Amino acid sequence: MITNNRKEFKVKKKEFNIKLNGLTLEELKELLSNTQGTLDKMKMNHRTAELENPLEIRTVRRNVARIQTELKNRELQA
């Protein structure tokens, strides 16, 4: 499971997609919720103070999109 550790967000795209394929639907929804919460916190912190690396917001946002895409693909297959 992906945690809020910054190193986890630096996972390569292919590795992240492989990890998504191995998760169940419930785990994907939980991961989406956690990742969106992390993204919201990062955006708020970026507005109020400088982030150490603002490009992390882009990475997390793209991870959210990848999770949503995987959920949509599974929905269409069912």
C-alpha positions as CSV (number, residue, x, y, z in Angstrom):
1,M,0.0,0.0,0.0
2,I,1.3,3.5,-0.8
3,T,1.8,5.7,2.2
4,N,2.3,9.4,2.6
5,N,6.0,9.0,2.4
6,R,7.5,11.3,-0.2
7,K,9.7,8.6,-1.6
8,E,6.6,6.6,-2.5
9,F,5.4,9.2,-4.9
10,K,8.6,9.0,-6.9
11,V,7.7,5.5,-8.1
12,K,8.1,5.1,-11.9
13,K,5.0,5.2,-14.0
14,K,5.2,1.5,-15.1
15,E,5.9,0.3,-11.5
16,F,2.9,2.3,-10.3
17,N,0.6,0.9,-13.0
18,I,1.8,-2.6,-12.2
19,K,1.1,-2.0,-8.5
20,L,-2.4,-0.8,-9.5
21,N,-3.1,-3.9,-11.5
22,G,-2.5,-6.0,-8.4
23,L,-5.0,-4.2,-6.2
24,T,-8.7,-5.0,-5.7
25,L,-11.4,-2.5,-6.4
26,E,-11.8,-1.6,-2.7
27,E,-8.1,-1.1,-2.3
28,L,-8.1,1.1,-5.4
29,K,-10.9,3.3,-4.0
30,E,-9.1,3.5,-0.6
31,L,-5.8,4.4,-2.4
32,L,-7.7,7.1,-4.5
33,S,-9.1,8.6,-1.3
34,N,-5.8,8.7,0.4
35,T,-3.9,10.1,-2.6
36,Q,-6.5,12.8,-3.2
37,G,-6.3,13.8,0.5
38,T,-2.5,14.0,0.2
39,L,-2.9,16.1,-2.9
40,D,-5.3,18.5,-1.2
41,K,-2.9,18.8,1.8
42,M,0.1,19.5,-0.5
43,K,-1.9,22.1,-2.4
44,M,-2.9,23.9,0.8
45,N,0.7,23.7,2.1
46,H,2.0,25.1,-1.1
47,R,-0.4,28.1,-0.9
48,T,0.5,28.9,2.7
49,A,4.2,28.1,2.6
50,E,6.8,26.8,0.2
51,L,7.1,23.2,-0.4
52,E,10.4,21.5,-0.5
53,N,9.7,20.3,-4.0
54,P,6.6,21.8,-5.7
55,L,6.9,19.3,-8.6
56,E,5.7,16.6,-6.2
57,I,2.2,18.1,-6.7
58,R,2.3,17.2,-10.3
59,T,3.4,13.6,-9.6
60,V,0.6,13.1,-7.0
61,R,-1.9,14.7,-9.4
62,R,-0.9,12.3,-12.1
63,N,-1.0,9.3,-9.7
64,V,-4.6,10.3,-8.9
65,A,-5.4,10.3,-12.6
66,R,-3.8,6.9,-13.1
67,I,-5.9,5.5,-10.2
68,Q,-9.1,7.0,-11.7
69,T,-8.2,5.6,-15.1
70,E,-7.7,2.1,-13.7
71,L,-11.0,2.3,-11.8
72,K,-12.8,3.5,-15.0
73,N,-11.2,0.6,-17.1
74,R,-12.4,-1.9,-14.5
75,E,-15.9,-0.4,-14.5
76,L,-16.0,-0.7,-18.3
77,Q,-14.8,-4.3,-18.3
78,A,-17.5,-5.3,-15.8
